[in-house]
Amino acid sequence: MEILHGIFIDPFITMYELPDLLVQVLWEGFVAGTLYSLIALGFVLIFKASGVFNFAQGIIVVFGALSLVGLHSLGIPAFVALFLCIGIMFALAWLVEFTVLRRLVNQDPIILFMATIGLNYFLIGFGEGVFGGEPKTMITAELGLPTGAFDFDILGGLVSLQQIDITAAVTAGVMVGGLAVFFNKTRIGRGLRAVADDHQAAQSVGISLNHIWIVVWFAAGIVALATGVMWGARSDVSFALSIVALKALPVLILGGFTSISGAIVGGLIIGISEKMAEFYWGPLVGGSIESWFPYFLALLFLWFRPQGLFGEKIIERV
Amino acid sequence: MNDTVSNNDQMAAGAPAVDPTAGGRIGDVILRVNEISLSFGGVKAINDVSFDIKKGEVRSIIGPNGAGKSSMLNCINGFYQPQVGHIWYDGVDYTPMRPHLAAENGIARTFQNIALFKGMSTLDNIMTGRILKQKASLLEQALYIGRGKSEELEHRAFVEDIIDFLEIQAIRRTPVGRLPYGLQKRVELGRALAAEPTLLLLDEPMAGMNLEEKEDMSRYIIDVNEQYGTTIALIEHDMGVVMDLSDRVVVLDHGSKLADGTPDEVSANQNVIDAYLGVAHE
């Protein structure tokens, strides 16, 4: 009885009595959600184009952020370093295409998936070798990212919005909008959707698989770089980030592996629900449920909509 | 053998002249396959085969299953690279041919096992055939300004014409994965036509179709060939269709060339009768 009360009644009473706290929790969830969305977006792009779940996406986030910090520590101005990092992301995309994808055309998706696991461990080793394994601080101020907070005296309490969080949310919004236009309106976008659907048919109309793959991995790299900068600014830049990036999995299960809008909505649902669960229901079991709650939610979701909220329904004529 | 198809009046119009080079329809050699051999491991798919295709003709490739017909088309458009031999197309030696080179130089194709973009609508599928014709910059396309806009309208109009021609207006917006087989084949033809091909490779465009669908498809092939002068390389099992549509026929068996000539010559060839037609006629 006590437990049921704790699950179904108490949290809602708290929400009602302390609305400022609720708003704060919702905001925290929203910000975490936008970052999950960004990471998930990187996965979606690559999955759409090559049908591969790119296990290395998380480490690419770390790698992007590390490169930026590393280059800056060599005395290169922040913005120059940022442009160099974009160049590094392009080089990475090209290398992945040339050394991995091109060799594995027409192989099963599981083979490509294995290849991305290999890429993941290669990048971890390479990154540690070049930049060292210890956590670093993101060059937030040098990049001109705001660090203060807006405090609002509302709802009978204090709601505090970190400016870096607002920046992260806006960045995510801009990237998503830009990518949506790019992939829906341009011929590369049409080519991308074609490649995702059928390699042979795409080749027969003159779409070059190699170009599309480079473009997509580059786009995913840019998204990863942005994620790395934003996330690094909120905590620090370390290899642990690549574990956080796996939170994209439940996001993708919720949103569907092929949908850009699904990645956004899924990310927000995961972000908000994990913070809510942690804050209001966590104490019942001694806290720290936010690390597993998203996976639990994803599992529940699989029962009802295996293709995700926005995933393309699999059409198969029998 | 299915004879009824050949009774169709419209098909009679496309029947070959006695001398295929007579009249202005058929021009010079546009594609020459020279002594090509293709093997997968120990399996010889194509063994020292040569033939040519003349501009404006309908050239059929026939043969029993496993004769190497599809492999031949795959070599022509660059999906496979033969280990031996040359492919000349439009005066240039393409060795090796690559899929994007083929597409850029006006070779379009359809597939034996339909290869469409199943999640996309009919319209979008056919639009992908115009991808190489789009010249606007990405920015213009993304913002839908300048050439981005004018081009989109122009290509859209072209695609609508194809849709009218193939009589698939009603399924314009339907995701092709939901369409019945016969219509999917038609959409695939539409996508190939959207590229305004010089040479159109059709791999069993009528497989699995009923009589009515076959007649429709034959009519489209004849119309494309006559109205636009598109050269057509056709793989087909229905002998009635092949004999009616083709100007010349090349017969493959077990990867080797068995015969080459007009439909009449080929069907009178004893080797061919033994290997193939004889079985079909019982």
Interface residues (C-beta under 8 A of the other chain):
Chain A: V181 F182 K185 T186 R187 I188 R190 G191 R193 A194 A196 D197 D198 Q200 A201 A202 Q203 S204 V205 G206 I207 S208 E312 I315 E316 R317
Chain B: N77 F79 P99 H100 A102 A103 E104 A108 R109 F111 A115 L116 F117 K118 G119 M120 D124 M127 T128 G129 I131 L132 Q134 L138 Q141 A142 Y144 G148 P175 G177 R178 R191 A192 A195
